[in-house]
Amino acid sequence: MRIQPRQEILDIWRATVRSCWQNGEWHWGGRSATNSISDAEQLLTLLLPATKIPMLSLDDPDGIDEEVIEALGAMGGAIEIPRRLVGLMSDYFTRYTDEAGAPIFAGGTYLTPVDGGPDLTEEQRSLDIVDSFAVSVTLTLATIGFVKIYRGSTQRRDLLSQLDVLETMASVRLTAAMVGLLRSFSTSVFASTDEFGVRLCDMVNQDELPRREVVAALREQLRDTMASLRSVVIGSGRVTEDLDNSEMLFECGWSWGTIADAEEVPTTEPIGPQRVGSAENAPYLYFTVIAMDAIDDLNSERTRLLGLLNEEQQRLSRALQLRWELTRTYWATVATFANRRRWPIEDIPWRTTDGDRTDYYTLQATSLAVKGLIAGGRGGDEELGRIASVLVELAQRARITRRASPDESALVVHAPGKQVTLNDATSKPIMTWNVNEFSTVLLLRATTVAGLLNNARRRSELLELADEVWEHLLLRRIPDSRYAGLWDHAGGAFPGLAPPPVAPSWYLTERVVHALVTAGQLLWERPFPRAGRLAAYAQDLIDEAEYLFDRELMRGTFAGEAMQRSMRSIRASLRQAQSLVDDRPGTAAALAGTLLLLLNDVTTGQQKASEGI
């Protein structure tokens, strides 16, 4: 991997501080005016690496790395940096809490009018949106974890009091975000003969089977999911139609916001009034993936080890986990249906039941397919290798790894991006949501799948793709001004595609950081895949070295104090080589090779001594 996650993150931190920290104050906002999502992304640019990569942590002043202090030096030294972060987090939670004490999850300036339609009203911009729920889960978990560790490094009463207030605000927002996700879950049921059912069948029917067989096979594979959907009893997404009818199909996932007529979720937490929803009861692939990733954070090892959830949040998390499992199973089944000549996800582009089609949806569906393959025990190298091949093809089609022609339609996924239409309860378009994260999502997916592969060669090939995507993203960094080093300037990679930006996009910059964090975790936490032939070769070398060593012991070669020390050193090195053979066979082989040369010198020396030479 040519990407250097640690160094790249430090460079982004330098650029972020240079861009946002002016005259001792933090300036919110970027290309879009401030809103609950953009400001959270701006803050996560700093917090995400600090809470997920140990060597970049900021919650223990005594343990902050010198390079980290230098990168964030404009904010102060090791003592000032975490204190100022506490102030920034407190400011964010205060800004996005209304007078009634309810957290605000509005899309704000990220929402845009429908083409040819009127400007959005303040009421429309104030609607709660799933993206805000999801990013709030990630931000609040990072905040609560930061506070728990930082609290142990200070005894100042004023700072401890500030930390208590911050943790309370973050906890309230976390609960409210979880409730929002529960009220945004959707199950859409339709007949296999209507337009939605026909499109779904056409998408999954890669073997050109009769439609009735496809419907029967799909229902059979989703039988447990359909039965479990009846367990959804709080929030939204409850099935009221008769799924027992053999002609009925369904989709499940998350809509773009709180579902119209969604019931309130009972909770003991003081989250304020739960707002009335207005989103249609239908899943959106983009928001489904965003919500699924947020729920992953709720169930992460860090969340469990630090005890970041209180009892009420654990109850809500279990309800979300059920929806996560149902959604994962559904989309993985649809994406890999039949498992014969070709999976539906390999038939690019992905087509949704509302008739939309784009390579971006294929890219998003790979995330859900991988989650399902792993959970279903089908996450072997063969299956994951097929997903990897899809990622390689997507990179080519998006002209990331292939030369682009001017005005090529494939470039639309980069700028201006995919316009996702948001419908109301009557399926009438009311506004749009712009998505231009194709390259960053591709980098994230490539590093994630690479970390799951056991075949070293396939893993290296996919990391090579990640390197190529990263080189593409480097061309899209803002080249000059105080925003230099942030994103996004699409015209840097595709001349003429977009004018130079006047401010950074925190939407894209945070996603770049997320991908780099994933790459860093791959290098730091996951062992290199076992190479069978290399491991066998290393074991053969170790076995020969042990044999020669034991033979020299039988000959009494290691007599005398100096030779005894040499014997102990060789024995320790043999044990070390044996302990490394599974995780680092190349290192074990190199160590065994060195021992063989040493033992050869000992044997040769003994032979020469016996011959009187």
N, C-alpha and C positions, 0 to 999 in steps of 0.2 A: 504494500500500500504506500503510494507516494504522498497521500494526504498526511499532514502532520497535525492531528486534531488539537493538541495542546497549544502549539505555537499559533495556529490559526485562530483559536478562541482568544488567546491573549491579544492578538492583533485586532480582533473585533472589539474586545473590551477597550483597547486604547481608542479606537475610532468612536465607540459609543460615548465614552467619557468626554472626548474632544467635542462631540456633537451636542451632547445634552447638558454637560456640567459647565455652566458659564457664570463667572463672578460669584461662586459659592452657592449657586442655586441650580436645581434640576429643572430642565425645560421639557414639558410633555409635548407629544405630538410629532408628526412627521409629515409624510406626503398627504395623508388624510388628517383632518383635524382630530383632536382628541376624542376618544370614545372608550367604552369599557373594554373593548377587545384590543385595540391598538396600544393603549397604555399598558395593559397587562403584558402584551408581547414585548413592548419596550423594556419593561422591568424584567421579564424572563430572559432577555438577552444576557443579563448579568446573573440572575438567580439560577437558571437552569443548569449551567455548567457547575456553579458553585455548590449545588446540592446533589449533583449526580456523579461528579468526578472528584474523588478524594483529594488529589493533589492540587485542585483548584478551589478548595473550600475557603469560605470567608467567615465562618461562624465561630472560629477560635482564633483570637488575635495572636496568641503565642505560636500558632501553627501555620499562619499564612506564609506562603512561599514568597521569597524575595522578588521573583519575576512577576508574581501577581501584584505585589505592592507597587512595583514600578509601573505596571500596565494601568493600574487604577490610581496612580500617584496624584493626579489632579484633585481627587476627593480626599486626600490625606494619607496618613500612614496606617500601620496595622491596627492602631487603636481607633482611629477616626472612621475607617472604611465601613466596618460592620455597623457602627452607630448611625452613619449617614444612610446606610441601606435600611435600617429600621425606620428612619424618618421617611424615606421614600415609600416604603410599604404602608406605613400608617397614612401617608398622604393619599395613596391610591384608594385604600378602603374607605377613607372619609369622603373622597370625591364621588365615589359610586355607591353611596348609601343615601336614600331619600329622607325626608323629614320624619316619616313614619318609622324609620329604622329598618326599612326593607332594602336589601341590596339591589342595585340597578344592573340589569343585564341587557341594555339596549344595544342594537346594532349601530345606531347613530350614523356617522359619516361613511361607514362601510356599505350602507344600503344605497342603492341607486334606482332611479325611475325605470320603468319599462320603456323600451324604445318607442319614441313617439308619444309617450304618455306625459302627464303633468308632473311637476316637481313633487317630491314627497312632502307630506305634512309633518309637523313635529310629532303628532300622534303616531304616525307610521314609523318614524325614525326611533321612537321610544319603545317599540315593541321588543319584547324579550326574544333572544335568538340563541339557538343551540350552541353556536360557536362561542358565545360569551359564557354559557354554562360550562362548556368543556375547558376553555382556557382558564376559567376561574378555579376549577378543580385542581389543575396543575399548579397554578400560582399559589393557592391557599395551602396545599400540601407542602410546597417548597417553603412557604413562609412559616408554617407551624413547626416544621422540622428545623429550620434555621433558628427559631426562637428557643426551642427546647435545648439545643446544643449551646447556643450563645449565652443562655441564662446561667449556665454553669461557670462562665468565665468572668463574671462581674459580681460585685457586691454593692454597687451603687444603688441606693434605694430609688432614686428618681428613674434610673435606667430600668431597674427591675419592674417598677410600676408601669413604665412605658411598654415594656415587653408583655406584661399581663394584658394591657389594653389591646395591644396589637394581636395577640393570640386569640383574644375573645372576638375581635372583629373578623379575623381570618376564619375562625371556626363558624361564626354565623354565616358568612358568605359561602363557606364550603357546604353547609347544610342546605342553604337556599339553592345552590347550584345543583346539588343532588336531587332536590325536590323538582327543580326545573327539568332535569333530564328524565325523571320519572313521568312528568306530565307532558313530555314531548315524544314519548315512544308511540309508535304507530304500527298497527296491523291492518293492512288493506286486503280485503277478501273480494274475489271476483270470480266470475264463471270462466271456465276454460274456453268458452266459445265467444266471449266478448273481446273487444279490441285489446285489452290488457292481457287476457289469457292467451290470445293468439300470438301476441308479440313475445310473451314469455316462452311459449312452446317453440316458436321459431328460433329463439335464441339458444335454447338448450338442446334442440333436436339436431345434433351434429351427425347422426347416423341415418337421417332421413327415414325415420320410422313412422308408421301411421300415428296420427295425432292421439288417438285413444290410448295407444300403448305408451306414448310419452307421458300423458297425464297420469295414467295408472302407475307407471314406474316412478314418476316424480312424487306422487302422493305416498307411495310405499316408502321411499327413502326419507320422506319428511313426516312419517307417521308419528314418531315420538315428539317431534317439534309441535305438530298440530295438537297433540294431547296436552302438552305442557303449556300451550298458550292459554288454556283455561285457568292456569294458576296465576295469571296476571290479574290482580284484583285491586291494586291501588294505582293511582295516577291515570294514565291513558294507555291505549293499546289493547283494551279488553275486547275479546272476540264475542260478537253478538250474533253473527251470521252462522249458518249451519255448515261447518266444515266437514261434517260427516257425509255430505252429498258428494258423490264420486265425480261430479263435474266441477267442483269448486277448487280454486287455487288461491294462493295468498302471497303477500310480501310482508316482511317485518323489518323494522329499523327505526331510525329517528327522522322526524319531520324537521323543518327548518326552525321551528319555534314551538311554543306551548300550543298544544292541539286545542282547537275551538271546542268548547264545552267539556274540556278536561276537568275531572273532579279534583278538588283540593286534596293534598296528601296530608293526613294527620301527622303532626310532629310536635314534640315538646320543646323544640328549640325556638327562640324568639326571633324568627325570620321576618316578621311583619306580615302584612296581607299578601296572599298569593294572587297575582294578577290574572285577569281573564285572558284566555288564549284566543288566537285568531288564525292559526296555521291549519292547513288542510290535513286531514287524517290520511297521509300517504308518506311512505319513507322516501328520503332523498339520500342518494349514495354518498355524496360529499359529507353531509352532516352525520350520517351513520358512522362513517369511518372516524370522524372527529370525536364523536361521543364514545366509540369503542376504545379509542386510544386513551381518553380521559379515565374511563373505567379501569383500564389496565393500571393506571397510576394509583387508583384507589386500592388495588389488590397487589401492589408491588411489595417486594421484600422489605424495602426501606420503610414503607408505610406501616407494615406489621412490626418490624423491629423497634421502631421509634414510638410505636403506639400513638399514631397521629389521629386516629378516629376515636371519638367518644362512643358510648353505648348506643345513643340514638343514631349516630352516623353509621355505625356498624350495621344496624338494622336496615337503614336505607341502602347501604352498600350491598347487602344480601339481595335486596329487591332488584337493584341494578344489575347484579351479577347474573340473576336469572335471565333478564332481558339480554344481557351480553351473550350468554350461552345460546339462547334461542336464535339470536341474530347471526352469531358466528356459524351455527350449524346450518341455518337456512342458506346463507350466501355461499358458504363453502360447498354445499350440496349443489346449488345451481351452477356455480363457477366450474365445478369439476364433474358435472353430471355425466353418467354413463361410463366414463373412464375408458373409452375404447379408442377409436381412430383419432379423435381430437376433442379436447375439453372445450366447452363454450368460451372459457377465458382465453383460449388460444386462437379463437376466431375474432380477430381484432377488426374493427373497434367493438367495444361492448355496447349493446343496445338495451335501453331501459324500457319498461312497460309503457311509458308515456310517449314512446316513439323517438326519444332523443338518442343520439349516438356520438361518441367521441373517444379518442384514444385515452383521454384523461380518465374516463370512467373505467376503462380496462386497468389502468394503473392503480386506481383506488380499489378495484375489486381484488387485485393481487393481495392486498393487506388482509382482507377478510378470508380469502382462500387459504393463505398461509396459517392464519390462526386456526382455521378449521382442520387443516391437514395435521397440524401438530397435536391438537386436542383429540383428534380422532385416531391417533396412532398411525397416520399415513404420511408422516413427515420425514420419509426417507430421502436419500439423495436422488433417487429417480424422480419422485414426485416434485421435490423442491427444484430439481434441475429443470423440470418443465416450466416452472414459474420463472426461473432464472432466464430461460430462453425467451419468455415473453418480455421480460425487462430489457433484454438486449435488443429485441425487435422494436420495442417502444422508443428506445434511445435513437435508433436509426430513423424511424418514422418521424420523430420530432426534430430531426436534423441536429441532434446533439453530437452524434458520432459519425455523421455523414455531412458532406458539403451541401449547403443550402443555396437555392436559387432565389433571386430577388422576387418579392411579392408571392412567395410560395404559400399556399393555404395552410401547410403544416405548421407554419410559424405562429399561427393564431393562438396556439396553446401557451405561448410565451408572452405575447403582447398582442392585443389587449387582454387575452385570456378567455376562459370559458365563462359565459354569462349564464348563471343558474337562475331560472325564473322561480319566484316564490309566490305560491298561490294561496288564496284565502280558503275558507271552509267550503265555498261553492266551486273550488278549482279555478277561480278567476285570477289571472296574474295581477298582482298589486305592486310588485317591485322586483328588483334583481339583486343578485349577489355575485360579485366578480371573483373568479379564481384564476390566478396565474402562477401557481406554485408547482408546475409540472416538473421542473428540473430538480427542485429541492426534494420533492416527494420521491422521485426516481432515485436520488442519492440515498435517501433514507431507506427505501425498500431494498436497494442493492446491498447495503451494509447489513441490514437486518437478516436477509436471506443468506448472505455469505456466512454470518455467524452461526447459522443453523446447519450448514453443510458439514458432513464428516469427511468428504473426499477433499484432500488438500489441493489437488489440481483444479477441481471445479470451484473451490473457494477462491483460489488465486485468480481464476478467470473472471469471476464476478467482482472481485476487488479491483481488477483492471478496469472493468466498466465503471466502478465507483470513481476511480482516478480520472477517467475521461470526463465523467459528468462534473467532477470538481474543477477540472481545467476549464470547462465551459462556464461554470459559475464564476470563476476568477475573472473571466472576461467581462462579466456583468457587474462587477463592483463599481461603485461610483469612483471615477478616477481622480477628481480634484475637489476643491473647496473643503470646508471643515467637515463635510460628510464623507470624505474619501475613506474607502475601506468598508463602507456599508453597502447595502443593496436597495434598489435594483436599477441597473442601466442595461436593458435588453439590447439596446443598439450597440453595446460594446461587443456582443457576440454575433449579432446580426445587423450589420450597418444599415441605417435607414429605417429600421423597424420601429424605433421609438426615440423621441428626442431625449437629450440629457435631462435627468431629473433635477428638480429644484430642492428636494428634500428626500430623506431616506424612507423606504417602505419598511416599517417594523413588522408588517405581515410577512414579508419575505425574509428579512434579516433574522427574525426569530426562528423561522423554519430552517435556514442555513445552520444556525447554532444547534438546533435540535438534531439535525443530521450529523453534525460534527461530534456532538455528545454521544450519539449512537456509535459512531466510528471509534471514539475513544473508549467506550465501554467494551467494544469488540476486542480491541487490542489489550485492554487491561484485565478484563474479567474472564474472557472465554479462552480456553486452551486451544493451541493449534491442533487442527484435526489429525488424528492418528493416521500415519501413512503406513499401511500394512507391510509393504516390502521393506521400507526403511527401518521399521521397528524390528522386523525379523533379522535384517542385516545387523542392526545394532546388538540384538540379543546374541547372535552368533559370535560377534567380536567379544562381547562380555564373557560368554561361555568359554571361549578359547583363553582369554586372559585369566579367568578363574582357574582353569585347568593348569596353565603354566605356573601360576602363583602357588597353587597347592603342591605341584611337583617340586618346585624349589624349596618349599617348606619341608617336604619329605627328604630332600637331599641335605637339609641343614644349611642351606645357603645363607640364611639370615642370622648368622651367629655374630655376636658382638653388639655393642650398644648402638653404633651408627647404623648397622644393618637392621637392628630391631626397630629403630625409628622409621627407616625406609619401609619396613614391612607394614607398620601401622598406617603409614601414609598411603601405601598401595591398597591395603584392605579398605580404608575409608573411601578412597576414590572408586573402588569397585562397587561399594555399596551405593555411592552417589550415582554412578552410571546406571545401576540397576533400578534405582528409584526414578530416574528420568526417562527410562525407555518407553513408557506409555505416552507421556505428555510431550516430551522433547526428544524423540528418537535420534535426530541428527546430532544433538549435543551429546547424547549418550554414546553414539558411535564415535564421535571425535575424541571423547574422553577415554573410551576403551582402546582406541587406536594409539593414543599416547602411552597408555599403560602397557600395551603390547610391545611398543618400542623400548620402553624402560626394562621390561622383563627380558626382552631379547638381549639388551646390553648386559644384564646380570648373567644370563646363561652363557653368552659369549665370553664374558670375563672369567667365569668359572672354568670353561673349557680351556681357555688360554693358560689359566693358572695350573690346571692339571697337566697340561702338555709342557709346562716349564718355559713358556714363551714370555 
